[in-house]
Amino acid sequence: MADAGAVGCNFEDTDHTGGGIVDVARQADRIAELRAASPDLVINARVDVFLYARDQASVVDEAVDGRRRTGGGRGLRLPDHGEVTETLKTLVDAVGPVSVNLLPTGPTMDELAGVGIARISLATGLWRLTQRFTRHTLRALAAGISPYED
């Protein structure tokens, strides 16, 4: 990543091979290994417990757990945070910089900034909007309608 010019990354804790979440101690070791390989890289420890929780407030303690951020992570990255801005404020107050996705059903940019979110990402949002526009355009063309008409 450093050779490619990357200055930062989100390092997730989902175990895509075995399923579930990577053990906290193992995740700390993985982040430490990444930090050792690229000392200047800004690492956001992506905490995926929010992806699997029905009640996001119930996993705040797990996300705040300092062991999850050991090894050089400089902040938390939440891939999905729902609509609970109190939860986000709790995380910001407890761990420092928090990065989230801007979701169509979630808090607005102003609300996120208001609780102290450090970075707001579009993630796949821009790609999804582009796909929706492309589908609309192709359907219009297939129907013999100019895609520029309402």
C-alpha positions, 0 to 999 in steps of 0.5 A: 500500500505504501508503494502505491502511495496510500496514506491511510486505510480502514482495517476491518475486523470481519473474518471473511474466511471463518465468519464472525468477528476476528478475536480482539487480541488477534485484531490488535496483533494484525494492526500492530503488524500493519503499523510495523510494515508502514509506520506512517499509515493512518489506520482506522480500526473498522469495528464491524460489531455494528453490522451484526447488532440488532440494537447498536447501543448494545455493542457500544462497550465492545466497540469502545473496548480499548483492546480493539484499538491497540497496535497503532489504530488511530481511530474507529471506522464504523461501516454501518451506524444506523440512526443513533447519533447518541451512540456515535457521540458516546463513541467519539467521547470514548475513543476519539476520531470516528469515521462513518458512512453517510447513509441515506437513512442515517443522520445528516452531515450536519448531525454527524458533524454535530456529534464530532464525527471526524470523517464522513465517507460515501463508501459505496454510496456514489457507486450505488447512485451511479448504478441507479442512474445507469439502470434508469438510463438503459430502461428509458433507452430500451423503451424508446424514451430519451433518458433526459425526459422526466 
